[in-house]
Structures are given as structure tokens and as C-alpha cells.
Amino acid sequence: MQKKPIDSYQDNPYRQLPGIDTLLLQMPEATETWGRDAVIACLQGILADLRLALAADPATECHLSAIRQRAIRTLEDANAPSLTPVMNLTGTVLHTNLGRAVLPTEALTAITAVAGASSNLEFDLTLGARGDRESHVEGLICELTGAESATVVNNNAAAVLLVLNTLAVHREVPVSRGELVEIGGSFRIPDVMERSGCTLVETGATNRTHVQDYRDAITEKTALLMKVHTSNYCLQGFTHAVSEQTLAALAREYSLPLVVDLGSGNLVDFTALGLPEERTVAQVLADGADLVTFSGDKLLGGPQAGLIAGRHELVEAVRRNPLKRALRLDKMTLAALTETLKLYRDPARVTQRLPTLRMLTRPVEHIRKQADDLLAVVQSALSGTFRVTVANCQSQIGSGSLPIETLDSAALRIAPVSNKDADLRELQLKLRRLPVPIIGRLHQHALWLDLRCLEATQQAQFITQWQTLLP
Ligand SMILES: *Cc1c(COP(=O)(O)O)cnc(C)c1O
């Protein structure tokens, strides 16, 4: 009887699998892009998978070109940037989960310049000696806020921590119960106070705090008086809070500094821009605050940073705190912050040049016109399955700024013909998988794309992306 050859495919289906060397020869660009070791590791993984698949089903497709394609796709996925731009059409302009403020071009240019070369970060070019990294920004903050001195750290949470740790460690700080806020789930004033080493003295009632409550809370252990912007919530009804002016007078009476955590910290008069009222850093300092802390990437419209501005000797004390070194800003952020702040020197144009203010002040008629213009392309990509309309909506400022004040806006409202939320979720997933993911907001069984933050420069890409979804 004739023996069957032992290497027939029937006996050993793995024989169909190409060898690593054969595959490598077929993908020179891949080894050039990702490196030989990475490509080999990827191919080994795929071949191992295929061996398992072949064991179960000897007819499994394992052609060389299919393996090659699968490897390239796997390598592309593995090397795609994890952090990537998205289109924020949620209607929340300063969205913490979506990176808060969009930086102005001037800041982007400055980041690239100092990141790709050595710089005079801490080198005084006039004296040829060691310089101070804050020299690039301090004067500008003082110029724009009227403060005597200023310093900068990694974010406003760090600013609060550092100020309290410098001025109040092992001592007491009275804070109104109505201001013991949690911001974004990760920053709670009471927790930060505890970690800074000071003792929080809760003052007043949640809805009402009077100047007498602060007076009663002051002891010989009191280090400072503190007022916290309630940012992301609002007390309404039978409420009373003590103004900065009144609190400043009380602080002076007891020779205590008044520290105000402003949160957002805007530098321009919002009412003049048709926006909800929000006091500026300069106003709060003029009202008698000795130190003010605020964020770089909220209403200010710059990079993530914490700014501390106010009286010279207090800022100096903060600067000398050894923790300052652990919280200092890097050169890219300093460059971006400096260029962002410079835009405020030209108040007539800052609302156009700074994306945050540009988006916040966009007239609703422009947004509605944009929605009208984009309606057809979105509707044709979804024809039959969803009904798209232009609808009025309300944008939010976000990041805890002015929580109850909203801005009139316009959206593309996408509702499933089936009325099924599952169809909406599927569409959302599709939009999140686009090269520049489109992020909207689910509301009343529809997906809303608030166009306030879709800038003119992104519009062509928005259209192209919808065209790729055409059925
Ligand atoms: C946002 C906010 C903070 C935290 O600021 P980050 O820059 O996000 O660290 C602290 N205090 C108040 C009142 C805020 O609104």
C-alpha cells in the first residue's frame, strides 16, 4: 500500500502558513516604519492565532497577502496616537474631558519653537547669567491684573494647595460651608485643605454665611480668610454670601490675608461681550483680595496652569515654599501662557484671536447659518435611518464657569427614524471612530451636534468625514 506523504496539508495544515522570513520580505515598508522587531512580534502573534484557527478548521484562510494586511492594520492601530484631536460638538465650550481651552495660534507657534530647541528658559541673555523661568510671564500677569507680583504652577488645584501650605500650615482657615465645593469630581476644597496641612473651619450655613460667622471663627490660630468661587454650582433662593470687599475689611481688621480661589479667573469684562457677568481678577484684587488663584485653561483660554497673583511678600513666600519646585510649569506651558496673555493687551481683538472667547461670543445667527449649510450633507449620510433638523439649543461655558448661565446656540439634531436609542448609540460609536472623532450630546432621544465650537477651519473636514459615512 502506498504511504501518504506525511507533509500533505491534510495531515499538517500548518504547512500552509508562510514563514516569518517570507512575510518580512513582503513588507519592507512596515519594517522601515515600525522596526523589524515590532513587525516580527506582530507576525508571530498572527501566526499563533492562525495555528489555533487551523487546528479547529483546516480551511481557514491564511494566504500571505491576507496575513500581511492584517499585520499592517494591527501595527497601525497599535501605533496610532492615543491622545488625538476631536470635534467638540457637545455644546460645552470648556469641556474638561475634551481638553478644556483650545489654544490660540500664537501659543502653538511658541510651544513648537521652545520645544524643539534650547531656550533661555532660566538664562538671562543680558547678564549672561542664570535667570528665572517666571521672568517671562510674571510682568504680564501683573500688567493684566494690577497685581504687585505673580507666580505660576501646574494648575489651579496646585495653586490652592501651595498657597494654603505656605500661609496656613498647622493653622486654621475659616471657609463658608456654601463654598466647600467639589470640582470635576477630583478637586474637593476640604480635601485639598487637609493635604495642605491646614485646618478647615467650616463657617456659616450651606445657604447663608454672614460676616459675623467669619468673625466668630477667627481665633489666634487663624492663618488667613479664604473665599472660594462656587464655580460649578449655584445656590438660589434664601442665600447670603459675604462679598470680597466686606471680607477684605474683616481680614484687615485682624491683620490676616484674604485669599480668593477664583477658579476660572477671567481677565476681561464679560458683560461688555454680551456674556453673563463674571468678576475679573483685577476687580477681585481691587476689592481687597491679597492673593487670587485661578486656572490657565478655563475662561482665560490658555494652557493648563495655575496662576497666583497678589501682594508681593505673599507671592514671595509662596515662591520660597520647597513644594513650588514640584509644581512648577514646564517651558512649553510657559511659552503658551505668555503668548495667550499677550493677546489680552489688545482688547479690541482678543475675542477674535483667542479661540475660547471667539467660541463663547459667536453670534447665534452665525451658528444657525452654519447649521443650515451643513444640514444636507449630514442628512444625506444618514438618509432613511435618521431625521436631521436644525434646532435651537443652549451651549454651556463649562469647567464650572457660570453653571446656570447658558448661551443661545444652534445644533444639528439627529433623531432615529426607528425611535430606538440603540440606533443612536451605534451612530455615536461610528462618529467616535472617525479620523477626527465627532462628539455630540444625547438629549431627549436625539443626538445633538451643537455647532458653536465647530470653527471655520474645521468645517471642510467635518463635511468630508460625513461623506465617508454615505451609505
Ligand atoms: C476649576 C477650579 C479649581 C481647579 O482648577 P484646575 O486648574 O482644574 O486645577 C479650583 N477651584 C475652583 C473654584 C475651580 O473652579
The ligand as a Gaussian input file, in Angstrom:
#p B3LYP/6-31G(d) Opt

LIG

0 1
 C      -11.588000      74.623000      38.391000
 C      -11.374000      75.069000      39.783000
 C      -10.272000      74.624000      40.525000
 C       -9.280000      73.656000      39.944000
 O       -8.573000      74.256000      38.915000
 P       -7.680000      73.356000      37.906000
 O       -6.973000      74.355000      37.081000
 O       -8.619000      72.484000      37.179000
 O       -6.742000      72.575000      38.778000
 C      -10.121000      75.081000      41.807000
 N      -11.004000      75.937000      42.350000
 C      -12.083000      76.382000      41.678000
 C      -13.027000      77.311000      42.351000
 C      -12.299000      75.971000      40.364000
 O      -13.376000      76.405000      39.685000

